[in-house]
């Protein structure tokens, strides 16, 4: 088991390194001068040269890449002169020196995602810390909604197989998988937030907190979570419905289910006590992957509903070419995706002796 976990961690690190490399080279070749982005329109030649020297923008591409990897790595290498870890800790890192090696110091630190070009030099980690919890709340709410409604729809479809209600639910699932999330967002915002606002009380846009009329404090607005959570949960709901229906139909054909029916047990009791638990295995498997992918899928949903999450932050950063924010956000989402997949694989290996072997 230890060997299995170590292999997974090694592959995860290689995957993450590949993601970081692609992101770095992809955004480095984009047109635009980072120094000018940071200084604005009133920059001077001396200021641009100072920024290029400070952040290494004037260095060869391979050196910029190595510096970026050094910033992200929890164990990094630093020159003992002006680039000493003591100076860098005050400037950008939370780090401690471990040992010295020739003219260099090896330090243990938190990964450094650099600073925003547009937010007055605000750290990217601070930007992500402010927005990521809102995205996690949205994704978690959507996945919970998709699970319970999808399981209920799947059970109903299996019980009334090939009847009109089954065909209706399967049609709804097909539409849910087919309609793009940005179109669903616009449709739901217009219909429930504008046309039916008088009855629903929901807004077309809004985030988790709203500044009060006096501008003194923020008020919790949980109702603004309803529409984006529903829209984001439509596609996984459709998947859960299909998986639950097919899995439950297979379970209901098993011999032990027939035996339970011969004993005179009601169908509802058989489903609740015997079939449901076994039928949920493929559903849980699918949801574990969907939760990670929904962090990336929330980009358009958050932007259309004005939900102040990481997805909306990515869109705003793209509009302003705030490259550190874009790169840092994508790296965080990729890291969470990898971690969730590793966690699920380890659980599978623990539960299934075949995988462990």
ABEGO torsion letter per residue (X at the ends): XAAAAAAAAAAAAAAAAAAAAAAAAAAAABBEBAAAAAAEAABBAAAAAAAAAAAGAABBAAAAAAAAAAAABABBBBBABAABAAAAAAAABBBBBABBBEABBBBBBBBBAEBBAAAGGBBAAAAAAAAAAAAAAAAAAAAAAAAAAAAAAAAAAAAABGBAAAAAAAAAAAAAAABBAAAAAAAAAAAAAAAAAAAAGBBABEBABBBBAAGABBBBBAAAAAAAAAAAAAAAAAAAAAAAAAAAAAAAABAAAAAAAAAGBBAAAAAAAAAAAAAAAAAAAAAAAAAAAAAAAAAAAAAAAGBBBAAAAAAAAAAAGBAAAAAAAAAAAAAAAAAAAAAAAAAAAAABAAAAX
